Amino acid sequence: MVSFLAALWLARKAGSAFWAGFFGIGGGWLIGSGFYHLRNSGLLAAKVATLFTLPNTTLLILVTALVGAITGGLASLSGFYMRKFFR
């Protein structure tokens, strides 16, 4: 929602809107999941990685950051095109 509204208000180009949302949300997910991984000594991440049959917790953290990054990029791109549609 934040990346959608920020792009709706500020974005000037589609590519810059996508990459800003991609890196902004992806970085937030990476920092957040890394923080919680370190906070509980990786116990929760290890259980979730086992649930998804991933070989290690680092891959789980990277996959969650990638999913968040793609979602943030597409939300920003949607905000940009919404602004362009109503303009």
PyMOL Python script that loads the backbone (N, CA, C, O; Angstrom):
from pymol import cmd

cmd.read_pdbstr("""\
ATOM      1  N   MET A   1       0.825  -1.183   0.000  1.00  0.00           N
ATOM      2  CA  MET A   1       0.000   0.000   0.000  1.00  0.00           C
ATOM      3  C   MET A   1       0.875   1.255   0.000  1.00  0.00           C
ATOM      4  O   MET A   1       0.586   2.230  -0.694  1.00  0.00           O
ATOM      5  N   VAL A   2       1.934   1.213   0.780  1.00  0.00           N
ATOM      6  CA  VAL A   2       2.817   2.377   0.861  1.00  0.00           C
ATOM      7  C   VAL A   2       3.499   2.624  -0.471  1.00  0.00           C
ATOM      8  O   VAL A   2       3.565   3.765  -0.929  1.00  0.00           O
ATOM      9  N   SER A   3       4.009   1.570  -1.103  1.00  0.00           N
ATOM     10  CA  SER A   3       4.692   1.756  -2.380  1.00  0.00           C
ATOM     11  C   SER A   3       3.704   2.179  -3.471  1.00  0.00           C
ATOM     12  O   SER A   3       4.058   2.961  -4.353  1.00  0.00           O
ATOM     13  N   PHE A   4       2.483   1.674  -3.420  1.00  0.00           N
ATOM     14  CA  PHE A   4       1.454   2.100  -4.369  1.00  0.00           C
ATOM     15  C   PHE A   4       1.179   3.589  -4.235  1.00  0.00           C
ATOM     16  O   PHE A   4       1.167   4.313  -5.230  1.00  0.00           O
ATOM     17  N   LEU A   5       0.959   4.048  -3.011  1.00  0.00           N
ATOM     18  CA  LEU A   5       0.644   5.460  -2.789  1.00  0.00           C
ATOM     19  C   LEU A   5       1.835   6.363  -3.081  1.00  0.00           C
ATOM     20  O   LEU A   5       1.664   7.463  -3.607  1.00  0.00           O
ATOM     21  N   ALA A   6       3.033   5.911  -2.744  1.00  0.00           N
ATOM     22  CA  ALA A   6       4.223   6.714  -3.029  1.00  0.00           C
ATOM     23  C   ALA A   6       4.421   6.869  -4.528  1.00  0.00           C
ATOM     24  O   ALA A   6       4.748   7.959  -4.998  1.00  0.00           O
ATOM     25  N   ALA A   7       4.229   5.801  -5.281  1.00  0.00           N
ATOM     26  CA  ALA A   7       4.368   5.892  -6.730  1.00  0.00           C
ATOM     27  C   ALA A   7       3.233   6.685  -7.344  1.00  0.00           C
ATOM     28  O   ALA A   7       3.435   7.406  -8.322  1.00  0.00           O
ATOM     29  N   LEU A   8       2.054   6.561  -6.787  1.00  0.00           N
ATOM     30  CA  LEU A   8       0.914   7.344  -7.265  1.00  0.00           C
ATOM     31  C   LEU A   8       1.182   8.835  -7.125  1.00  0.00           C
ATOM     32  O   LEU A   8       0.753   9.634  -7.958  1.00  0.00           O
ATOM     33  N   TRP A   9       1.887   9.197  -6.079  1.00  0.00           N
ATOM     34  CA  TRP A   9       2.145  10.597  -5.786  1.00  0.00           C
ATOM     35  C   TRP A   9       3.442  11.103  -6.413  1.00  0.00           C
ATOM     36  O   TRP A   9       3.478  12.235  -6.895  1.00  0.00           O
ATOM     37  N   LEU A  10       4.515  10.295  -6.422  1.00  0.00           N
ATOM     38  CA  LEU A  10       5.843  10.801  -6.759  1.00  0.00           C
ATOM     39  C   LEU A  10       6.463  10.296  -8.055  1.00  0.00           C
ATOM     40  O   LEU A  10       7.310  10.988  -8.622  1.00  0.00           O
ATOM     41  N   ALA A  11       6.088   9.146  -8.537  1.00  0.00           N
ATOM     42  CA  ALA A  11       6.813   8.514  -9.645  1.00  0.00           C
ATOM     43  C   ALA A  11       6.655   9.293 -10.947  1.00  0.00           C
ATOM     44  O   ALA A  11       5.583   9.805 -11.267  1.00  0.00           O
ATOM     45  N   ARG A  12       7.762   9.363 -11.686  1.00  0.00           N
ATOM     46  CA  ARG A  12       7.760  10.042 -12.981  1.00  0.00           C
ATOM     47  C   ARG A  12       7.945   9.081 -14.145  1.00  0.00           C
ATOM     48  O   ARG A  12       7.515   9.375 -15.260  1.00  0.00           O
ATOM     49  N   LYS A  13       8.585   7.921 -13.901  1.00  0.00           N
ATOM     50  CA  LYS A  13       8.806   6.915 -14.936  1.00  0.00           C
ATOM     51  C   LYS A  13       8.416   5.541 -14.399  1.00  0.00           C
ATOM     52  O   LYS A  13       8.517   5.272 -13.202  1.00  0.00           O
ATOM     53  N   ALA A  14       7.972   4.686 -15.303  1.00  0.00           N
ATOM     54  CA  ALA A  14       7.533   3.352 -14.898  1.00  0.00           C
ATOM     55  C   ALA A  14       8.687   2.526 -14.336  1.00  0.00           C
ATOM     56  O   ALA A  14       8.530   1.849 -13.321  1.00  0.00           O
ATOM     57  N   GLY A  15       9.825   2.580 -14.983  1.00  0.00           N
ATOM     58  CA  GLY A  15      10.971   1.801 -14.524  1.00  0.00           C
ATOM     59  C   GLY A  15      11.457   2.225 -13.152  1.00  0.00           C
ATOM     60  O   GLY A  15      11.753   1.383 -12.303  1.00  0.00           O
ATOM     61  N   SER A  16      11.540   3.520 -12.934  1.00  0.00           N
ATOM     62  CA  SER A  16      11.990   3.989 -11.627  1.00  0.00           C
ATOM     63  C   SER A  16      10.962   3.689 -10.539  1.00  0.00           C
ATOM     64  O   SER A  16      11.328   3.454  -9.387  1.00  0.00           O
ATOM     65  N   ALA A  17       9.683   3.696 -10.900  1.00  0.00           N
ATOM     66  CA  ALA A  17       8.647   3.347  -9.932  1.00  0.00           C
ATOM     67  C   ALA A  17       8.781   1.890  -9.518  1.00  0.00           C
ATOM     68  O   ALA A  17       8.729   1.567  -8.332  1.00  0.00           O
ATOM     69  N   PHE A  18       8.956   1.006 -10.507  1.00  0.00           N
ATOM     70  CA  PHE A  18       9.085  -0.418 -10.196  1.00  0.00           C
ATOM     71  C   PHE A  18      10.304  -0.682  -9.329  1.00  0.00           C
ATOM     72  O   PHE A  18      10.198  -1.365  -8.310  1.00  0.00           O
ATOM     73  N   TRP A  19      11.460  -0.155  -9.713  1.00  0.00           N
ATOM     74  CA  TRP A  19      12.695  -0.454  -8.976  1.00  0.00           C
ATOM     75  C   TRP A  19      12.701   0.164  -7.589  1.00  0.00           C
ATOM     76  O   TRP A  19      13.274  -0.407  -6.660  1.00  0.00           O
ATOM     77  N   ALA A  20      12.076   1.318  -7.437  1.00  0.00           N
ATOM     78  CA  ALA A  20      11.997   1.916  -6.099  1.00  0.00           C
ATOM     79  C   ALA A  20      11.157   1.041  -5.171  1.00  0.00           C
ATOM     80  O   ALA A  20      11.544   0.803  -4.027  1.00  0.00           O
ATOM     81  N   GLY A  21      10.022   0.565  -5.652  1.00  0.00           N
ATOM     82  CA  GLY A  21       9.199  -0.341  -4.856  1.00  0.00           C
ATOM     83  C   GLY A  21       9.873  -1.676  -4.625  1.00  0.00           C
ATOM     84  O   GLY A  21       9.779  -2.247  -3.538  1.00  0.00           O
ATOM     85  N   PHE A  22      10.556  -2.177  -5.649  1.00  0.00           N
ATOM     86  CA  PHE A  22      11.254  -3.456  -5.552  1.00  0.00           C
ATOM     87  C   PHE A  22      12.318  -3.412  -4.459  1.00  0.00           C
ATOM     88  O   PHE A  22      12.342  -4.270  -3.577  1.00  0.00           O
ATOM     89  N   PHE A  23      13.193  -2.419  -4.518  1.00  0.00           N
ATOM     90  CA  PHE A  23      14.279  -2.348  -3.542  1.00  0.00           C
ATOM     91  C   PHE A  23      13.804  -1.867  -2.173  1.00  0.00           C
ATOM     92  O   PHE A  23      14.340  -2.292  -1.149  1.00  0.00           O
ATOM     93  N   GLY A  24      12.812  -0.992  -2.146  1.00  0.00           N
ATOM     94  CA  GLY A  24      12.306  -0.509  -0.864  1.00  0.00           C
ATOM     95  C   GLY A  24      11.627  -1.595  -0.054  1.00  0.00           C
ATOM     96  O   GLY A  24      11.973  -1.817   1.106  1.00  0.00           O
ATOM     97  N   ILE A  25      10.674  -2.265  -0.651  1.00  0.00           N
ATOM     98  CA  ILE A  25       9.945  -3.315   0.054  1.00  0.00           C
ATOM     99  C   ILE A  25      10.817  -4.550   0.238  1.00  0.00           C
ATOM    100  O   ILE A  25      10.791  -5.177   1.297  1.00  0.00           O
ATOM    101  N   GLY A  26      11.585  -4.902  -0.784  1.00  0.00           N
ATOM    102  CA  GLY A  26      12.478  -6.051  -0.669  1.00  0.00           C
ATOM    103  C   GLY A  26      13.517  -5.863   0.420  1.00  0.00           C
ATOM    104  O   GLY A  26      13.811  -6.790   1.175  1.00  0.00           O
ATOM    105  N   GLY A  27      14.073  -4.660   0.500  1.00  0.00           N
ATOM    106  CA  GLY A  27      15.036  -4.373   1.567  1.00  0.00           C
ATOM    107  C   GLY A  27      14.397  -4.413   2.940  1.00  0.00           C
ATOM    108  O   GLY A  27      15.002  -4.883   3.903  1.00  0.00           O
ATOM    109  N   GLY A  28      13.177  -3.920   3.025  1.00  0.00           N
ATOM    110  CA  GLY A  28      12.460  -3.971   4.294  1.00  0.00           C
ATOM    111  C   GLY A  28      12.201  -5.402   4.748  1.00  0.00           C
ATOM    112  O   GLY A  28      12.378  -5.734   5.920  1.00  0.00           O
ATOM    113  N   TRP A  29      11.781  -6.248   3.807  1.00  0.00           N
ATOM    114  CA  TRP A  29      11.566  -7.662   4.136  1.00  0.00           C
ATOM    115  C   TRP A  29      12.869  -8.345   4.510  1.00  0.00           C
ATOM    116  O   TRP A  29      12.903  -9.155   5.436  1.00  0.00           O
ATOM    117  N   LEU A  30      13.942  -8.023   3.797  1.00  0.00           N
ATOM    118  CA  LEU A  30      15.234  -8.642   4.089  1.00  0.00           C
ATOM    119  C   LEU A  30      15.728  -8.250   5.477  1.00  0.00           C
ATOM    120  O   LEU A  30      16.188  -9.100   6.239  1.00  0.00           O
ATOM    121  N   ILE A  31      15.633  -6.990   5.796  1.00  0.00           N
ATOM    122  CA  ILE A  31      16.064  -6.513   7.119  1.00  0.00           C
ATOM    123  C   ILE A  31      15.167  -7.087   8.214  1.00  0.00           C
ATOM    124  O   ILE A  31      15.657  -7.544   9.247  1.00  0.00           O
ATOM    125  N   GLY A  32      13.861  -7.063   7.988  1.00  0.00           N
ATOM    126  CA  GLY A  32      12.926  -7.578   8.996  1.00  0.00           C
ATOM    127  C   GLY A  32      13.085  -9.055   9.247  1.00  0.00           C
ATOM    128  O   GLY A  32      13.149  -9.486  10.398  1.00  0.00           O
ATOM    129  N   SER A  33      13.150  -9.840   8.187  1.00  0.00           N
ATOM    130  CA  SER A  33      13.298 -11.286   8.387  1.00  0.00           C
ATOM    131  C   SER A  33      14.674 -11.632   8.940  1.00  0.00           C
ATOM    132  O   SER A  33      14.806 -12.570   9.725  1.00  0.00           O
ATOM    133  N   GLY A  34      15.697 -10.886   8.541  1.00  0.00           N
ATOM    134  CA  GLY A  34      17.025 -11.103   9.120  1.00  0.00           C
ATOM    135  C   GLY A  34      17.066 -10.759  10.598  1.00  0.00           C
ATOM    136  O   GLY A  34      17.712 -11.449  11.386  1.00  0.00           O
ATOM    137  N   PHE A  35      16.379  -9.693  10.969  1.00  0.00           N
ATOM    138  CA  PHE A  35      16.324  -9.292  12.376  1.00  0.00           C
ATOM    139  C   PHE A  35      15.665 -10.367  13.227  1.00  0.00           C
ATOM    140  O   PHE A  35      16.187 -10.753  14.273  1.00  0.00           O
ATOM    141  N   TYR A  36      14.504 -10.852  12.764  1.00  0.00           N
ATOM    142  CA  TYR A  36      13.808 -11.877  13.541  1.00  0.00           C
ATOM    143  C   TYR A  36      14.557 -13.212  13.530  1.00  0.00           C
ATOM    144  O   TYR A  36      14.478 -13.981  14.488  1.00  0.00           O
ATOM    145  N   HIS A  37      15.269 -13.477  12.461  1.00  0.00           N
ATOM    146  CA  HIS A  37      16.088 -14.686  12.414  1.00  0.00           C
ATOM    147  C   HIS A  37      17.190 -14.625  13.481  1.00  0.00           C
ATOM    148  O   HIS A  37      17.431 -15.604  14.188  1.00  0.00           O
ATOM    149  N   LEU A  38      17.839 -13.492  13.588  1.00  0.00           N
ATOM    150  CA  LEU A  38      18.888 -13.339  14.599  1.00  0.00           C
ATOM    151  C   LEU A  38      18.311 -13.242  16.008  1.00  0.00           C
ATOM    152  O   LEU A  38      18.931 -13.698  16.970  1.00  0.00           O
ATOM    153  N   ARG A  39      17.151 -12.661  16.126  1.00  0.00           N
ATOM    154  CA  ARG A  39      16.524 -12.446  17.433  1.00  0.00           C
ATOM    155  C   ARG A  39      16.167 -13.766  18.124  1.00  0.00           C
ATOM    156  O   ARG A  39      16.327 -13.891  19.338  1.00  0.00           O
ATOM    157  N   ASN A  40      15.688 -14.744  17.360  1.00  0.00           N
ATOM    158  CA  ASN A  40      15.311 -16.010  17.987  1.00  0.00           C
ATOM    159  C   ASN A  40      16.261 -17.153  17.616  1.00  0.00           C
ATOM    160  O   ASN A  40      15.876 -18.321  17.647  1.00  0.00           O
ATOM    161  N   SER A  41      17.475 -16.815  17.273  1.00  0.00           N
ATOM    162  CA  SER A  41      18.541 -17.782  16.955  1.00  0.00           C
ATOM    163  C   SER A  41      18.175 -18.707  15.803  1.00  0.00           C
ATOM    164  O   SER A  41      18.675 -19.830  15.738  1.00  0.00           O
ATOM    165  N   GLY A  42      17.329 -18.268  14.909  1.00  0.00           N
ATOM    166  CA  GLY A  42      16.984 -19.024  13.722  1.00  0.00           C
ATOM    167  C   GLY A  42      16.045 -20.194  13.932  1.00  0.00           C
ATOM    168  O   GLY A  42      15.878 -21.020  13.034  1.00  0.00           O
ATOM    169  N   LEU A  43      15.425 -20.281  15.107  1.00  0.00           N
ATOM    170  CA  LEU A  43      14.540 -21.414  15.383  1.00  0.00           C
ATOM    171  C   LEU A  43      13.298 -21.412  14.493  1.00  0.00           C
ATOM    172  O   LEU A  43      12.955 -22.436  13.902  1.00  0.00           O
ATOM    173  N   LEU A  44      12.634 -20.278  14.398  1.00  0.00           N
ATOM    174  CA  LEU A  44      11.416 -20.206  13.593  1.00  0.00           C
ATOM    175  C   LEU A  44      11.731 -20.375  12.109  1.00  0.00           C
ATOM    176  O   LEU A  44      11.017 -21.080  11.396  1.00  0.00           O
ATOM    177  N   ALA A  45      12.792 -19.734  11.650  1.00  0.00           N
ATOM    178  CA  ALA A  45      13.162 -19.855  10.235  1.00  0.00           C
ATOM    179  C   ALA A  45      13.534 -21.292   9.887  1.00  0.00           C
ATOM    180  O   ALA A  45      13.229 -21.758   8.789  1.00  0.00           O
ATOM    181  N   ALA A  46      14.178 -21.991  10.792  1.00  0.00           N
ATOM    182  CA  ALA A  46      14.534 -23.392  10.536  1.00  0.00           C
ATOM    183  C   ALA A  46      13.289 -24.258  10.419  1.00  0.00           C
ATOM    184  O   ALA A  46      13.234 -25.144   9.566  1.00  0.00           O
ATOM    185  N   LYS A  47      12.295 -24.019  11.255  1.00  0.00           N
ATOM    186  CA  LYS A  47      11.061 -24.797  11.186  1.00  0.00           C
ATOM    187  C   LYS A  47      10.281 -24.499   9.910  1.00  0.00           C
ATOM    188  O   LYS A  47       9.727 -25.408   9.290  1.00  0.00           O
ATOM    189  N   VAL A  48      10.237 -23.229   9.518  1.00  0.00           N
ATOM    190  CA  VAL A  48       9.522 -22.869   8.292  1.00  0.00           C
ATOM    191  C   VAL A  48      10.267 -23.389   7.067  1.00  0.00           C
ATOM    192  O   VAL A  48       9.637 -23.848   6.114  1.00  0.00           O
ATOM    193  N   ALA A  49      11.596 -23.325   7.079  1.00  0.00           N
ATOM    194  CA  ALA A  49      12.381 -23.875   5.968  1.00  0.00           C
ATOM    195  C   ALA A  49      12.153 -25.375   5.832  1.00  0.00           C
ATOM    196  O   ALA A  49      12.078 -25.895   4.719  1.00  0.00           O
ATOM    197  N   THR A  50      12.045 -26.062   6.947  1.00  0.00           N
ATOM    198  CA  THR A  50      11.743 -27.496   6.914  1.00  0.00           C
ATOM    199  C   THR A  50      10.350 -27.740   6.358  1.00  0.00           C
ATOM    200  O   THR A  50      10.138 -28.690   5.604  1.00  0.00           O
ATOM    201  N   LEU A  51       9.411 -26.899   6.721  1.00  0.00           N
ATOM    202  CA  LEU A  51       8.043 -27.024   6.234  1.00  0.00           C
ATOM    203  C   LEU A  51       7.980 -26.888   4.716  1.00  0.00           C
ATOM    204  O   LEU A  51       7.236 -27.611   4.054  1.00  0.00           O
ATOM    205  N   PHE A  52       8.763 -25.960   4.169  1.00  0.00           N
ATOM    206  CA  PHE A  52       8.798 -25.741   2.720  1.00  0.00           C
ATOM    207  C   PHE A  52       9.876 -26.565   2.025  1.00  0.00           C
ATOM    208  O   PHE A  52      10.133 -26.365   0.838  1.00  0.00           O
ATOM    209  N   THR A  53      10.495 -27.466   2.729  1.00  0.00           N
ATOM    210  CA  THR A  53      11.577 -28.335   2.237  1.00  0.00           C
ATOM    211  C   THR A  53      12.708 -27.543   1.574  1.00  0.00           C
ATOM    212  O   THR A  53      13.208 -27.932   0.518  1.00  0.00           O
ATOM    213  N   LEU A  54      13.098 -26.456   2.186  1.00  0.00           N
ATOM    214  CA  LEU A  54      14.248 -25.683   1.730  1.00  0.00           C
ATOM    215  C   LEU A  54      15.488 -26.176   2.469  1.00  0.00           C
ATOM    216  O   LEU A  54      15.398 -26.574   3.630  1.00  0.00           O
ATOM    217  N   PRO A  55      16.637 -26.154   1.810  1.00  0.00           N
ATOM    218  CA  PRO A  55      17.829 -26.731   2.439  1.00  0.00           C
ATOM    219  C   PRO A  55      18.374 -25.941   3.626  1.00  0.00           C
ATOM    220  O   PRO A  55      18.970 -26.525   4.531  1.00  0.00           O
ATOM    221  N   ASN A  56      18.178 -24.615   3.636  1.00  0.00           N
ATOM    222  CA  ASN A  56      18.689 -23.833   4.766  1.00  0.00           C
ATOM    223  C   ASN A  56      17.856 -22.563   4.966  1.00  0.00           C
ATOM    224  O   ASN A  56      17.016 -22.210   4.139  1.00  0.00           O
ATOM    225  N   THR A  57      18.112 -21.900   6.073  1.00  0.00           N
ATOM    226  CA  THR A  57      17.321 -20.718   6.428  1.00  0.00           C
ATOM    227  C   THR A  57      17.695 -19.496   5.600  1.00  0.00           C
ATOM    228  O   THR A  57      16.867 -18.608   5.399  1.00  0.00           O
ATOM    229  N   THR A  58      18.921 -19.442   5.122  1.00  0.00           N
ATOM    230  CA  THR A  58      19.340 -18.300   4.301  1.00  0.00           C
ATOM    231  C   THR A  58      18.514 -18.240   3.026  1.00  0.00           C
ATOM    232  O   THR A  58      18.104 -17.164   2.593  1.00  0.00           O
ATOM    233  N   LEU A  59      18.274 -19.387   2.434  1.00  0.00           N
ATOM    234  CA  LEU A  59      17.452 -19.431   1.231  1.00  0.00           C
ATOM    235  C   LEU A  59      16.023 -19.003   1.525  1.00  0.00           C
ATOM    236  O   LEU A  59      15.401 -18.327   0.706  1.00  0.00           O
ATOM    237  N   LEU A  60      15.503 -19.383   2.666  1.00  0.00           N
ATOM    238  CA  LEU A  60      14.157 -18.957   3.065  1.00  0.00           C
ATOM    239  C   LEU A  60      14.079 -17.442   3.184  1.00  0.00           C
ATOM    240  O   LEU A  60      13.128 -16.828   2.701  1.00  0.00           O
ATOM    241  N   ILE A  61      15.069 -16.840   3.820  1.00  0.00           N
ATOM    242  CA  ILE A  61      15.086 -15.399   3.988  1.00  0.00           C
ATOM    243  C   ILE A  61      15.178 -14.703   2.633  1.00  0.00           C
ATOM    244  O   ILE A  61      14.491 -13.708   2.405  1.00  0.00           O
ATOM    245  N   LEU A  62      16.009 -15.206   1.739  1.00  0.00           N
ATOM    246  CA  LEU A  62      16.139 -14.611   0.411  1.00  0.00           C
ATOM    247  C   LEU A  62      14.865 -14.771  -0.415  1.00  0.00           C
ATOM    248  O   LEU A  62      14.485 -13.859  -1.150  1.00  0.00           O
ATOM    249  N   VAL A  63      14.212 -15.906  -0.300  1.00  0.00           N
ATOM    250  CA  VAL A  63      12.960 -16.123  -1.041  1.00  0.00           C
ATOM    251  C   VAL A  63      11.864 -15.193  -0.531  1.00  0.00           C
ATOM    252  O   VAL A  63      11.115 -14.629  -1.328  1.00  0.00           O
ATOM    253  N   THR A  64      11.763 -15.027   0.780  1.00  0.00           N
ATOM    254  CA  THR A  64      10.740 -14.118   1.307  1.00  0.00           C
ATOM    255  C   THR A  64      11.031 -12.676   0.900  1.00  0.00           C
ATOM    256  O   THR A  64      10.109 -11.913   0.614  1.00  0.00           O
ATOM    257  N   ALA A  65      12.302 -12.304   0.873  1.00  0.00           N
ATOM    258  CA  ALA A  65      12.653 -10.951   0.437  1.00  0.00           C
ATOM    259  C   ALA A  65      12.340 -10.769  -1.042  1.00  0.00           C
ATOM    260  O   ALA A  65      11.885  -9.699  -1.447  1.00  0.00           O
ATOM    261  N   LEU A  66      12.574 -11.790  -1.851  1.00  0.00           N
ATOM    262  CA  LEU A  66      12.279 -11.703  -3.279  1.00  0.00           C
ATOM    263  C   LEU A  66      10.781 -11.596  -3.536  1.00  0.00           C
ATOM    264  O   LEU A  66      10.349 -10.817  -4.385  1.00  0.00           O
ATOM    265  N   VAL A  67       9.997 -12.366  -2.816  1.00  0.00           N
ATOM    266  CA  VAL A  67       8.534 -12.279  -2.970  1.00  0.00           C
ATOM    267  C   VAL A  67       8.043 -10.887  -2.570  1.00  0.00           C
ATOM    268  O   VAL A  67       7.211 -10.297  -3.258  1.00  0.00           O
ATOM    269  N   GLY A  68       8.556 -10.371  -1.463  1.00  0.00           N
ATOM    270  CA  GLY A  68       8.190  -9.016  -1.051  1.00  0.00           C
ATOM    271  C   GLY A  68       8.645  -7.966  -2.049  1.00  0.00           C
ATOM    272  O   GLY A  68       7.929  -6.998  -2.306  1.00  0.00           O
ATOM    273  N   ALA A  69       9.835  -8.153  -2.613  1.00  0.00           N
ATOM    274  CA  ALA A  69      10.362  -7.189  -3.573  1.00  0.00           C
ATOM    275  C   ALA A  69       9.523  -7.155  -4.847  1.00  0.00           C
ATOM    276  O   ALA A  69       9.212  -6.080  -5.359  1.00  0.00           O
ATOM    277  N   ILE A  70       9.161  -8.317  -5.352  1.00  0.00           N
ATOM    278  CA  ILE A  70       8.334  -8.358  -6.562  1.00  0.00           C
ATOM    279  C   ILE A  70       6.958  -7.761  -6.291  1.00  0.00           C
ATOM    280  O   ILE A  70       6.421  -7.041  -7.133  1.00  0.00           O
ATOM    281  N   THR A  71       6.387  -8.049  -5.137  1.00  0.00           N
ATOM    282  CA  THR A  71       5.090  -7.479  -4.773  1.00  0.00           C
ATOM    283  C   THR A  71       5.177  -5.962  -4.650  1.00  0.00           C
ATOM    284  O   THR A  71       4.298  -5.248  -5.133  1.00  0.00           O
ATOM    285  N   GLY A  72       6.223  -5.473  -4.013  1.00  0.00           N
ATOM    286  CA  GLY A  72       6.405  -4.028  -3.879  1.00  0.00           C
ATOM    287  C   GLY A  72       6.628  -3.347  -5.215  1.00  0.00           C
ATOM    288  O   GLY A  72       6.102  -2.261  -5.457  1.00  0.00           O
ATOM    289  N   GLY A  73       7.407  -3.977  -6.086  1.00  0.00           N
ATOM    290  CA  GLY A  73       7.637  -3.408  -7.415  1.00  0.00           C
ATOM    291  C   GLY A  73       6.369  -3.340  -8.236  1.00  0.00           C
ATOM    292  O   GLY A  73       6.107  -2.335  -8.897  1.00  0.00           O
ATOM    293  N   LEU A  74       5.578  -4.401  -8.201  1.00  0.00           N
ATOM    294  CA  LEU A  74       4.323  -4.399  -8.955  1.00  0.00           C
ATOM    295  C   LEU A  74       3.305  -3.426  -8.360  1.00  0.00           C
ATOM    296  O   LEU A  74       2.520  -2.824  -9.093  1.00  0.00           O
ATOM    297  N   ALA A  75       3.317  -3.274  -7.050  1.00  0.00           N
ATOM    298  CA  ALA A  75       2.420  -2.294  -6.425  1.00  0.00           C
ATOM    299  C   ALA A  75       2.805  -0.877  -6.835  1.00  0.00           C
ATOM    300  O   ALA A  75       1.937  -0.052  -7.122  1.00  0.00           O
ATOM    301  N   SER A  76       4.097  -0.598  -6.862  1.00  0.00           N
ATOM    302  CA  SER A  76       4.552   0.726  -7.298  1.00  0.00           C
ATOM    303  C   SER A  76       4.217   0.975  -8.762  1.00  0.00           C
ATOM    304  O   SER A  76       3.785   2.066  -9.135  1.00  0.00           O
ATOM    305  N   LEU A  77       4.416  -0.031  -9.575  1.00  0.00           N
ATOM    306  CA  LEU A  77       4.088   0.096 -10.993  1.00  0.00           C
ATOM    307  C   LEU A  77       2.594   0.331 -11.183  1.00  0.00           C
ATOM    308  O   LEU A  77       2.192   1.107 -12.049  1.00  0.00           O
ATOM    309  N   SER A  78       1.777  -0.332 -10.381  1.00  0.00           N
ATOM    310  CA  SER A  78       0.330  -0.112 -10.440  1.00  0.00           C
ATOM    311  C   SER A  78      -0.031   1.308 -10.041  1.00  0.00           C
ATOM    312  O   SER A  78      -0.905   1.925 -10.649  1.00  0.00           O
ATOM    313  N   GLY A  79       0.638   1.827  -9.021  1.00  0.00           N
ATOM    314  CA  GLY A  79       0.402   3.206  -8.621  1.00  0.00           C
ATOM    315  C   GLY A  79       0.779   4.192  -9.709  1.00  0.00           C
ATOM    316  O   GLY A  79       0.063   5.163  -9.951  1.00  0.00           O
ATOM    317  N   PHE A  80       1.900   3.945 -10.364  1.00  0.00           N
ATOM    318  CA  PHE A  80       2.323   4.814 -11.467  1.00  0.00           C
ATOM    319  C   PHE A  80       1.296   4.806 -12.593  1.00  0.00           C
ATOM    320  O   PHE A  80       0.914   5.863 -13.096  1.00  0.00           O
ATOM    321  N   TYR A  81       0.849   3.613 -12.990  1.00  0.00           N
ATOM    322  CA  TYR A  81      -0.105   3.530 -14.086  1.00  0.00           C
ATOM    323  C   TYR A  81      -1.491   4.038 -13.691  1.00  0.00           C
ATOM    324  O   TYR A  81      -2.236   4.508 -14.550  1.00  0.00           O
ATOM    325  N   MET A  82      -1.845   3.954 -12.431  1.00  0.00           N
ATOM    326  CA  MET A  82      -3.109   4.525 -11.975  1.00  0.00           C
ATOM    327  C   MET A  82      -3.072   6.044 -12.122  1.00  0.00           C
ATOM    328  O   MET A  82      -4.040   6.656 -12.573  1.00  0.00           O
ATOM    329  N   ARG A  83      -1.961   6.638 -11.742  1.00  0.00           N
ATOM    330  CA  ARG A  83      -1.813   8.091 -11.889  1.00  0.00           C
ATOM    331  C   ARG A  83      -1.861   8.479 -13.355  1.00  0.00           C
ATOM    332  O   ARG A  83      -2.515   9.455 -13.723  1.00  0.00           O
ATOM    333  N   LYS A  84      -1.170   7.717 -14.194  1.00  0.00           N
ATOM    334  CA  LYS A  84      -1.145   8.000 -15.626  1.00  0.00           C
ATOM    335  C   LYS A  84      -2.534   7.829 -16.250  1.00  0.00           C
ATOM    336  O   LYS A  84      -2.887   8.561 -17.174  1.00  0.00           O
ATOM    337  N   PHE A  85      -3.319   6.876 -15.759  1.00  0.00           N
ATOM    338  CA  PHE A  85      -4.662   6.628 -16.278  1.00  0.00           C
ATOM    339  C   PHE A  85      -5.593   7.799 -15.998  1.00  0.00           C
ATOM    340  O   PHE A  85      -6.378   8.191 -16.862  1.00  0.00           O
ATOM    341  N   PHE A  86      -5.509   8.362 -14.786  1.00  0.00           N
ATOM    342  CA  PHE A  86      -6.419   9.447 -14.402  1.00  0.00           C
ATOM    343  C   PHE A  86      -5.898  10.822 -14.754  1.00  0.00           C
ATOM    344  O   PHE A  86      -6.556  11.822 -14.466  1.00  0.00           O
ATOM    345  N   ARG A  87      -4.771  10.894 -15.347  1.00  0.00           N
ATOM    346  CA  ARG A  87      -4.198  12.189 -15.721  1.00  0.00           C
ATOM    347  C   ARG A  87      -4.571  12.627 -17.069  1.00  0.00           C
ATOM    348  O   ARG A  87      -4.155  13.700 -17.507  1.00  0.00           O
TER     349      ARG A  87
END
""", "prot")
cmd.dss("prot")
cmd.show_as("cartoon", "prot")
cmd.util.cbc("prot")
cmd.orient("prot")
